[in-house]
């Protein structure tokens, strides 16, 4: 009988150990509902509020600096526009001019890194005073970055050159521009002006251009320019380009340019292939590959280059940032690769259009 008592005792211990397990598996008890508050029982001062209904936002010093820049840009843009319109009204004799004014002022900073470790942070400034008239088809143009005398290599790679390199052939010019369309398809303009330095160098420029729709997707543009400078002589530029869309976002363009330099008795030639995309109304990407050559001695290729430009609209339509990695292979350097990385930030003061 002792083994029966032992078995009963063991069973009782096992059942006792199962009690916590059954308690764990049991559903939890429902929490008690929160006490209900009767509005009529609240004190009268509970509904009184002596402070301000809304708190004014507090700007940080960074916000205040940004607001100051935006205000100054808006003020200076109006000044640039008013200057062009004021001169335009004086010349046309009208009290109101409703034509678009393309005057602008561009202020920026430029930084370029090269393989030899050179770098530098330098300011840039460009301006254009455009004075259209409403009765007579002529304009007054004053621009600080005229590059008629620059070689094709400099003109095609202007965004990746240092200010010193770009300023060697650029100059400030003032001209009176006559607009005279030749036909429904061909437009033309003639400039008579001078380089604004002492002594003055007078020049004359003529330009004609047109566009054709070759097919459903391909378009052709032709641009012919002729320059005459008192000291440099005759210069002629012929530009031909075809372009088409590639899909819903990308565009392709192939252009050929020939430049005759009378002083050197020879031609400069450039063949450029370009692929670009603009998206979200804020970003712009451009890929290029180009071949340059001349006939000053004998026909020879002088340079290959490739670059990529990424531009971002940082604020509104007047503050932009650019990053341009590039590679150059020049004959004078035995076609060894020369890599550079360019950073630029630029402010655009104008009342019409954005920086393209």
Secondary structure, DSSP 8 states (H G I E B T S, - for coil): -HHHHHHHHHHHHHHHHHHHHHHHHS------------GGGS-GGGG---S-SS------HHHHHHHHHHHHHHHHHHHHHHHHHHHHHHHHT-S---S----EEEEEEEEEEETT----EEEEEEEEEEEE-SSSSEEEEEEEEE-TTS-HHHHHTGGGS-HHHHHTT-EEEEEEEEE---SSS-EEEEEEEEESSSS-EEEEEEEEEEEEE-SSS-EEEEEEEEEEETTTEEEEEEEEEEEEEETTTEEEEEEEEEEEETTTTEEEEEEEEEEEEEETTTEEEEEEEEEEEE-SSS-EEEEEEEEEEEEEEEETTTEEEEEEEEEEEEGGGTT-EEEEEEEEEEEEE-SSS---
